Each structure stands twice: as C-alpha cells, then as structure tokens.
Amino acid sequence: TYASARELLPFKRGAFKLALEEKVPIVPVAIEGTDALVHGDGPWMNPRAHIVVEVLPALAPSSFGTDEKALADRVRDLLGRAVGRPDPG
C-alpha cells in the first residue's frame, strides 16, 4: 500500500493479522516523492527526484489484542499524518 499524490490507498489486512498472530511489532515507514522518480511513462528514471523516507515508531501488537482492523487503522492514521494527508473518515 502506498500514498499516491492525492490519497492514501486502502490497506490489506494480511500483514497486520500476521503481526498479531506472531506477536511482532509493526514499523510504519512513510515514503514521499516517488511519483517524481519516473519521467513520463518511463522507463527513464529522474536522477534528481527528492524522496523523503520517515521510519515511524514501532507499534506493539499486544496493545491491539486480536483486532487487525484496529491495528491497520492506527497505522493508516500514522502514515496519513506523516505524509500530510490525514484520513478524513
């Protein structure tokens, strides 16, 4: 799942379910600027694209019980805020 220039796309919950089952933390990573990497339709790459990567604090699965939707929603909220597009709903 990635953030487009206009919106944060829907998440699939498989990774969140697995993290809860295996009791491993989720580490959200926000990446911005990748839309500037490719010239037109490609295949040429822009050598001067400005990409920003922000590694957010890990989320412990224990604080979400077995609710992968709650975990996915929290990660979505954190990533949306990190890239300046908070989820309106």
C-alpha positions as CSV (number, residue, x, y, z in Angstrom):
1,T,0.0,0.0,0.0
2,Y,1.4,3.4,-0.8
3,A,0.4,7.0,-0.7
4,S,-0.3,8.5,-4.1
5,A,0.0,12.2,-4.8
6,R,-3.6,12.7,-3.7
7,E,-4.6,9.9,-1.4
8,L,-3.6,7.0,0.9
9,L,-4.8,3.8,-0.8
10,P,-6.7,1.1,1.1
11,F,-4.7,-1.4,3.2
12,K,-5.0,-5.1,3.0
13,R,-5.1,-6.6,6.5
14,G,-3.0,-9.8,6.0
15,A,0.3,-8.3,7.3
16,F,-1.5,-6.9,10.3
17,K,-3.2,-10.2,11.1
18,L,0.2,-12.0,10.8
19,A,1.9,-9.4,13.1
20,L,-0.8,-10.0,15.7
21,E,-0.6,-13.8,15.4
22,E,3.2,-13.8,15.6
23,K,3.4,-11.0,18.2
24,V,5.8,-8.9,16.2
25,P,5.8,-5.1,16.0
26,I,4.6,-3.2,13.0
27,V,7.1,-0.5,11.9
28,P,5.3,2.1,9.7
29,V,7.5,3.6,7.0
30,A,6.2,6.7,5.2
31,I,7.7,7.4,1.7
32,E,7.0,10.6,-0.2
33,G,8.2,11.8,-3.6
34,T,8.3,8.5,-5.5
35,D,6.0,9.9,-8.2
36,A,8.9,12.1,-9.3
37,L,11.2,9.1,-9.9
38,V,10.0,8.2,-13.4
39,H,9.9,10.5,-16.4
40,G,6.5,10.3,-18.1
41,D,5.6,6.7,-18.8
42,G,9.1,5.5,-18.1
43,P,11.4,3.7,-18.4
44,W,13.8,6.6,-17.7
45,M,14.5,7.5,-14.0
46,N,14.9,11.0,-12.8
47,P,18.3,11.3,-11.1
48,R,17.2,14.4,-9.2
49,A,14.0,13.2,-7.5
50,H,13.6,14.3,-3.9
51,I,12.4,11.3,-1.9
52,V,11.7,11.5,1.8
53,V,11.6,8.4,4.0
54,E,10.4,8.6,7.6
55,V,10.5,5.5,9.8
56,L,7.9,5.9,12.5
57,P,7.9,4.3,16.0
58,A,7.1,0.6,16.1
59,L,3.6,-0.4,17.3
60,A,3.4,-3.3,19.7
61,P,0.7,-5.8,18.7
62,S,-0.1,-6.5,22.3
63,S,-1.9,-3.2,22.6
64,F,-4.4,-4.2,19.8
65,G,-5.4,-7.7,21.1
66,T,-6.6,-9.7,18.1
67,D,-8.1,-6.7,16.2
68,E,-6.2,-6.4,12.9
69,K,-8.6,-3.7,11.7
70,A,-7.8,-1.5,14.7
71,L,-4.0,-2.0,14.1
72,A,-4.4,-1.3,10.3
73,D,-6.5,1.8,11.1
74,R,-3.8,3.1,13.5
75,V,-1.0,2.5,11.0
76,R,-3.1,4.2,8.3
77,D,-3.7,7.2,10.6
78,L,0.0,7.5,11.5
79,L,1.1,7.3,7.8
80,G,-1.5,9.7,6.7
81,R,-0.4,12.3,9.3
82,A,3.3,11.7,8.4
83,V,2.7,12.5,4.7
84,G,0.4,15.4,5.5
85,R,-2.8,13.6,4.4
86,P,-4.8,12.7,7.5
87,D,-7.7,10.3,6.8
88,P,-10.9,12.4,6.9
89,G,-13.0,9.4,8.0
